[in-house]
């Protein structure tokens, strides 16, 4: 006599662990993208945990997301605007790794690129959790460090580079935010089927706002019908964002085109040098404002007639300026001051121009041309908004979740049947 026994197998909801130094309310594009994504994955039924630096009392996170703070933070340098030193970032790496190692098991471990070299911890954390590993590459380190002014002995840079390449090859998957970055990752020996292109998306709070009645513009003393033309740079300004050409353009336009006003909004170690250079040149057509509250982001970006996005050509393939996505979501044209073959340059086609960041004459000519043609500004701004609307946080989360599901499924198939698993998250 045969007996048929029906077995019902149930699986817990899949779980994912993100590790990154910053998370809102901390400032930083990586933290904002992580918040957008983690909240949407939690809403889709995932058990989501985020490990970040910061005070343990700060547990603010999207619904369904467990936020674990390390209790420490990376302090700025001794001088205003100075970049934290390498030891501070190393300490952050150790804090984040230690905190993540002590958590219950997760199905997928995702490391980001803040602090630099966090990818090195990915395979270690994945082995500890018996999980799949995914590196979400926002910046390509250590290659980017010299561009950021971080001096390293050649031998140490080679050791770090070789270690990073090995860590990337050990990942189950790698996400690149640009095509040029993807090519650099492939050059390290990571198989093509493990590298996914997934660009960053604009902040969902940003939307095109009409110029008329813009309160931010009024706060600058600009009123409707005054003929003023506002050129803005909004966001972090560091050593990877050269501004020499912008300063030269401002100097060229100061007397010939008094209606043009340049505005720099944000923070970063590059602002101090720009302010000193502007003072030496006696620029009266350039203003500086601090970082604006998140609630004014759409209004701030929509206040400008034309935006500037800068990137050092030496950083091509190592980063993609996140501020470009916000500019386009606000429906404004953009001058991309960076390498013509980069990912950002490709995204500007049809809604802006690509110019050498050190060519002040060309920048001045472009600003003058846009100021004289409101119709062009409107048409290219509308095209930018349509392009931005095609890639939103929701769509990006769908793609990322699909990748995560695949990696978890593959890891479950590969996981040995025998053995003691860690407690699940």
Secondary structure, DSSP 8 states (H G I E B T S, - for coil): --------------EEEEE-S--TTS--HHHHHHHHHHHHHHHTT-EEEEEESS-TT----STTEEEEE-S------SSTT----HHHHHHHHHHHHHHHHTS-B-SEEEE-SSSTTTHHHHHHHHHHHT-EEEEEESS-TTTTTTTTT----HHHHHHHHHHHHHHHHHSSEEEESSHHHHHHHHHTT--GGGEEE------TT-----STT-HHHHHTT--TTS--EEEEEES---TTS--HHHHHHHHHHHHH-TTEEEEEES-STHHHHHHHHHHHHT-SSEEEE----GGGHHHHHHT-SEEEEE--GGGBTTB--THHHHHHHTT-EEEEES-TTSHHHHHHTTSEEEE-TT-HHHHHHHHHHHHT-HHHHHHHHHHHHHHHHTS-HHHHHHHHHHHHHHHHHHHHHHS-SSS----B-
